[in-house]
Amino acid sequence: MTEDLINKKDIYFPSYTGANDKLITLLNRATQILSDWFSKTEKYGPLPLEEDFKCIMPEEDGSSTEDLFFEIQSLLNNSFNPVHPGSLAHLDPPPLIFSILGDLIAAGLNNNLLAYDLSPSITLLEESLCKWFAKKIGFNDSSGGIAASGGTLSNLNALIAARYNSGLGSDPDSVLLVSDDAHSSFIKCTRIMGLDEANLVRIKTDNKGCMDINNLKQTLDKCSLDNKKIFAIVATLGTTVRGAIDPINDISEICKEKNIWLHIDGSIGGIFALTSIPIVGLNNINQANSITINPQKIIGITKTSSLLLVSNMSTLENTFSTGLPYITSKENIINRGEIGIQGSRPAEVIKLWLGLRFLGLAGIEEILKSSIKRKNFFLKTISKNKFEIYSGPLHIVSFLPKGLEPKDSDAWTQSKVNELRKNKFMLSRPKFKGKYYLRAVMGNYNTKESHIEELLRLLEA
Ligand SMILES: Cc1ncc(COP(=O)(O)O)c(C=O)c1O
């Protein structure tokens, strides 16, 4: 055994006695590297200009701590930096500091949300926080929810529960209705459920990007003629490209009348329901059977943080409970590995809980209001003569110079994205209705009006 290995054995795992001095030294050093990286953000851009990270794989002998800290530094230097004020491309805001602490604590605890025995306090925390969210959006006492690693998985949890509870769990003719502008993850969900893309029925959107109710009614009639059995209608609360909100009230009435599960994909807009910010169309969400809320997308809870809230917890239990023969169960406590797709799962709820507790409702509202304010400033300042603009009630704007043909939209957006990147701005270029657009997501708390003015100057040049 080499000397290096003998020394290393001291820091394989935390010591169960003593002061853990070496652990503290390592954590302090990692914290310093991370904090320095944040502090130097201005100097670099949201994306590294030159990429030189070398992916070195494990060798026979383990690396020294010095080598590893060097590689950690290189990893950071070559990473996307969401803290930079020019980072406006996606729904990936700067991380809340209390959420970073939550991730650290969760990693150290290494508890497992699979079962109460492996995460007693955290099981109760997740259950209580889901219930708190569910009550806040207007669900009643039977409600609750489950966390999952991202919006795609929360939507999948919901759709599997919808299909199972409607008795169509193994019916190949069962279909799901979403709008033309719904997120692409529904295609993935359809495949995972063993269905064809034809089982994902698309409803047209109106000129504001919202589901067209007349088209929905016609489609329902056609499904019935074709003997297709609908297990869910999905209303999107904040579409990915323009932040539109489907007419939840009308859709929920149809779902009630026809006894169809209503799922709301509130990955982007759902969190606004915790506030009193007047968002047009954000009402009656408690009429849904399930709703996805992704606190990772705007308020900065570190990834991943997504919740599926359901009006009736028994729907999740019916769908996912199999019994865990190798786990001891406690009376009146549901093992959380039995109410969703994931089995072993980290304590992601800690960073959500700490983030929300630190912000309070006033802080959450302040962050969300600031994102709308930035979007409104952008809209007020951009030239309406030059640009075709798509934006709904949330904090997302997509735009393109007027009159561009599809192939010119491809070239223009590509060259603008490159030019912006050199000037430390990062926007995305979604493909939408046959053309490429530039998209600005105004969820970055560090972005000031002066940054938006500079961005617009570059865009209009
Ligand atoms: C409306 C909507 N739903 C679902 C998702 C998927 O979320 P995730 O990337 O967390 O899986 C996204 C992602 O941007 C989204 O915009």
The ligand as an SDF file (V2000), in Angstrom:
LIG
                    3D

 16 16  0  0  0  0  0  0  0  0999 V2000
  -43.3840   24.0930  -19.8140 C   0  0  0  0  0  0  0  0  0  0  0  0
  -42.3220   23.1020  -19.4810 C   0  0  0  0  0  0  0  0  0  0  0  0
  -42.6780   21.8940  -19.0110 N   0  0  0  0  0  0  0  0  0  0  0  0
  -41.7530   20.9680  -18.6860 C   0  0  0  0  0  0  0  0  0  0  0  0
  -40.4080   21.2220  -18.8160 C   0  0  0  0  0  0  0  0  0  0  0  0
  -39.3990   20.1460  -18.4700 C   0  0  0  0  0  0  0  0  0  0  0  0
  -38.7660   20.4600  -17.2790 O   0  0  0  0  0  0  0  0  0  0  0  0
  -37.3650   19.7640  -16.8670 P   0  0  0  0  0  0  0  0  0  0  0  0
  -36.3410   20.2870  -17.8140 O   0  0  0  0  0  0  0  0  0  0  0  0
  -37.1570   20.2390  -15.4610 O   0  0  0  0  0  0  0  0  0  0  0  0
  -37.5380   18.3000  -16.9520 O   0  0  0  0  0  0  0  0  0  0  0  0
  -39.9970   22.4720  -19.3080 C   0  0  0  0  0  0  0  0  0  0  0  0
  -38.5660   22.7880  -19.4690 C   0  0  0  0  0  0  0  0  0  0  0  0
  -38.1770   23.8750  -19.7830 O   0  0  0  0  0  0  0  0  0  0  0  0
  -40.9700   23.4360  -19.6500 C   0  0  0  0  0  0  0  0  0  0  0  0
  -40.6220   24.6300  -20.1640 O   0  0  0  0  0  0  0  0  0  0  0  0
  1  2  1  0
  2  3  1  0
  2 15  2  0
  3  4  2  0
  4  5  1  0
  5  6  1  0
  5 12  2  0
  6  7  1  0
  7  8  1  0
  8  9  2  0
  8 10  1  0
  8 11  1  0
 12 13  1  0
 12 15  1  0
 13 14  2  0
 15 16  1  0
M  END
$$$$
